[in-house]
Amino acid sequence: MRNTLRSRVDNVFTWVMRPINFAPVSGMVVETVRFDTQLLQHPEISGVEYQQGELAGYEAREYFLGKWGRTCAYSGTGNVPLEVEHIVLRVKGGANRTSNLALSCTPCNQAKGLQVSFWSGGRTKYNRTNQSDGKSHWLDAVCVGATGGRVHIPPGLQPPNVSAAGRGSRQMCRVDNYGFPRTSAKARRVVNGCKTGDPVKALVNKGKKLGTYVGRVPVRKSGSFNSKTEAGTIQGISWKHCSLLQRADGYNYYMGDSVSSST
């Protein structure tokens, strides 16, 4: 269970950081898919206040006001609304401990980096319904939060889909039902330029395996690969027929269903 949860966290972190490296992303909107009855009754409670009692949040704020002299820690601005924020951002590994928190005015806080807001699934459905968008995971994703209420989706748009495929197995060899090795230890991971898990296109011009196959390959030292396609596993394809499409990075990529003109 722990490994599964860590994998989900790592996947989310990976796909948050990737667009940041290529586009000027200024914020992220997250849909929380559960009801927090305590938050409904006490909207002012947040973070560790759930575990530390009613005064914990107020005590922490008074401590920060005294530490930073009731001014912004970055610009020194006073007599303005101040926010408690992370010195080292959470997306960069910053902790919630007191030593990593400071007081900041809104302009300085927003200038630091990615702003994250959280919204309910009800708001997502409201936005999607008002815009007459269909029901799918990716349409829900673009309709989250305040910005999701005014999204233009061109008819015929095909969104890319990504699914986690893993990065291979750490098991050095296969075992039988009694735990004894039934295969030899792993050989070279790269054979003739291909690595196990790489997506390739195999074009076979003659023989019993005549055809074109697109899929991931488990490589063999002999140069005779298997190709795992949607139709099944095609065995014994020579590396000479294979052309690399992409280096394996732990994810599968494919284009999703297009949006019909009625939506």
N, C-alpha and C positions, 0 to 999 in steps of 0.2 A: 504493500500500500504506500509506503514511504517513497519508494522509487517511482511509482506511478505519479504521485503528487509532484515530486521533484521534476519529473519529465514534463508535466504540464506547465509548471512554473518556467522551466527553461525554454519551452516552446514559445510561451507568451513573451518572455524577455527577448528572444531572438527576433520575433516579428514586430516587436516595438522598436528595436534598435535599427533594423534594416532600413526602413524608410527614413529614419532620422539621418542616416549616413548619406542619403541621396537626394533628400528634399527638405525644404525649410519647414519641418513639422513644428508647430507651436503648442500643440495640446493633444490630449488623448481623452476620449469619452468611453466610459466603461458602464455596461449594463449589469446591475446586480440582480440576479434572478431568485431572490428570496425575500420574504417579509421579515423585517426586524421589528417585532412588536414593542420592544423596549424603546427603540428609536422613534416609533410612532407616538408613544406616550411622552417621551422626553427628547425632543429634537436637539436640545443643546448638548446631549451626551455624545462623546465621540472618543475613539481611540482607547487608550488605557483606562479611561474613566470608568469603563464597565467593570473593571476589576478593583479599582482603588477608591471607590466611595464617592460621595457627592462633592467633597471639597478638594479632591486631588487635582482636578483641572484648574480650579481657581488658585490653589497654592502654587502650581507650576507657573501660571501666568504672572502672579505677583513676583515670583522669583526672577522671571525673565525681565519684567519691567524694572526691577531693581538692578539687575546685572547690566542691562543696556541703557540705563538712565532714561527710560521712557522715550527713546529715540530709535530710529532705524539703525541697525548694526552696520549697514553698508554706506548709506549717504549721510547719516547723522541727522536726518530730518525729524523734527519733533512736532507735536500738536497735530498729528495726522493719525488716521486709523492704522493700527499696526497688526501684523499677522505673524503667527508662530510658524516658522518654516525650517526646512532642513538645510544645513550648511553644505553638506555633501548630499546630493540628490539621491532619493531612494533608488532610482533607475541605475545609479552608478555605485550602488552598494552601501549607501549611507544608512545608518541605524536610527532608531527612534529614541535613543538615549538622550538625556538632557544635554550632554556635552556637544551633541550634533544639532541642537536646535537654537534658533536665534529669532530676534524680532526684526521684521522687515516691513517697509511700506509696500503698498501694492505694486507701484511701478518697478521697484527693485526685485520684488519676488517674481513678477512676470518676466522680467528680463533675464532671470537666471536660467531658464530652460523650460522643459516640458511641463505643462500644467495638466493635471489629471482631475476629471470630474466624474461623479458616479450618479447613475440614473436608474430608474426602475424599468422593468419590462412593460409596465402599463404605459409609460410615456413613449416607449418604442412603438407599441401597437397603435397608439393614438396618432403618432406621426405617420406611420405607414398607411393607416386607414384613410386619413385625410388626404393623402397624396395618391390614393388608389393604386398603391404598389402591391404586387403579389406577395405571397407568403414563402419565404425561403430564408436560410441562415444569413446569406450575404446581404439581402435586402434589409433584414433586421439590423445587421451591423451598421449599415449606412444611415439608418433612421434613429439611431440612439441619441438621446439628449436633445438639448436646445437646437443644435445645428442640424439635427436630423429632420426637422420640420420643414425644411426648404431645400430639398435635394432634387436635382434634375437628373433623371436616368434616361438616356437616349434609348429608343426602341432598338432591339437587336443587339444590345450590348452583351458581350460574353465575358463574364468575370473569370479571372484565373482562380483555380482551386489548388490548395496546398494541403497535403496530408503528411503526417510524420511517418517515415519509413524506417527509422532506426539507422544506426551506423555499423551494422554487422554484429557478430557474436564474439564474446570474449572466450568462448569455449575452444580449447586448443584442439580437441578431437571428439568425435562422436563415440558414444558408449552403447553397449547393448542393455538388455533388460536387467542384467545382473551388475551393471556398473563397470564392466570391463571394456577397454578401448576396442573399437571395431574399425577404426580408421587411423591413419597415420596422423602425425602432428601437422598443423597448418604449414603449407609451403609458402612460396613467395606470394605476396598480396597483389603485386603488379605484374602482369604478364602481357608482353607485346603492347604496352601502353594502356592497357585496360585494368581496372581494379574492380574487385567484387562489389556489386552495387551500382556500378556506373550504368546509366541509361545509354543504350546503343541502338543503332539501326542496322539490321542484318539483311543484306540483299543477296539471296542465293539464286544464281542463274540456271542451275541444272541439278539433276539428281533427285532423290526422294524428298528432299526438303526444299524443293523449288518454291520460292515466294519471298515476301518481304515481311520481316518481323521487327517489331519495336518493343523493347522491354529492357529490364535490368539483367545483367549477366553475373553469374558466379564463375570466376575465371578458373582455369586449370593450367597446370604447368605445361601440359602437352600442347596447349594452344587450341584445344577443342572446347568451346564454351557451351553453356546452357543459356537459353534466353527465356526469362520469365515474362510472358506476355499476358494480356487479359484473357486470351483463349486457352492458356495453359503453358506448361513448360516445354520448350522445343530443345531437344538435347542434341549435342554433337555438331555444333556449328563452328566452322573454322574461324579463327580470328581474322583471316584475310577477307572475310565477307562482312566484317563488322566495322562500322564507323561510329566514333564516339559522339554522342549528342550533348552530354554535359557531365561534368565531374560530380560524383555522388556527394551530396552535402547533408544527407539524412532526411530529405523530403521528396515527395512525389509532386509533380506539377502537371496540371492538365486544365483545359479550358472547360468552363461550366456551361450550363444551358443558357441560351440567349433569352433576353427579355422580349416578350411578344408585344406587338403594337397596342394590344388592348389594355396593357398595364401602364 
